[in-house]
Amino acid sequence: MKKHIKYLMFLFVGMTITSCLKSDLEELPAFSDAEITNFRFEYRWIDSSQDNNRLQVVQLDTETTIDTDNQKITCTIAVPDANGDFPEEIRTQVSLAEIVGYADISTAATLAPSNGAPALGEIGDFSNSNMSYEVTAADGTKVVWSLTISGFNK
């Protein structure tokens, strides 16, 4: 009997804390910004020197210039110095052909590579000179941004 009362109490509490409001909600505007506000890069490798293979990641120093009037992003990438977690033998392997890119974009927007540009968040080849990304705002506005890597310093 106590078991049934316990379940009935949970059911009652669950029903009373749910909301049934379906009307008179304020209609929120859709965001119209289709901006890229930052671009950064990292290098990934598998460390097999220990018992278990581990994914290692090092952030690449990135100086980013964003021209919002012409939708152009220019990045200069510098590979950090070797250290205990980032050995020289791994550092020498870092190249534009195998890095991972990330972008910060406007609220509620989406980003897709165009013109054969590498997908962001995955290992890709950023050595091409003609890379572009299409940002789509929440209201459907589309803006194509070009990305240029102006320098790669080891």
Secondary structure, DSSP 4 states (H G I P E B T S, - for coil): -HHHHHHHHHHHHHHHHS----SSPPPPPPP----EEEEEEEEEEEE-SSSS-EEEEEEEEEEEEEETTTTEEEEEEEPPPP-SSS-HHHHTT--GGGEEEEEEE-TT-EEEEETTPPPTTSEE----S-EEEEEE-TTS-EEEEEEEEEEEE-
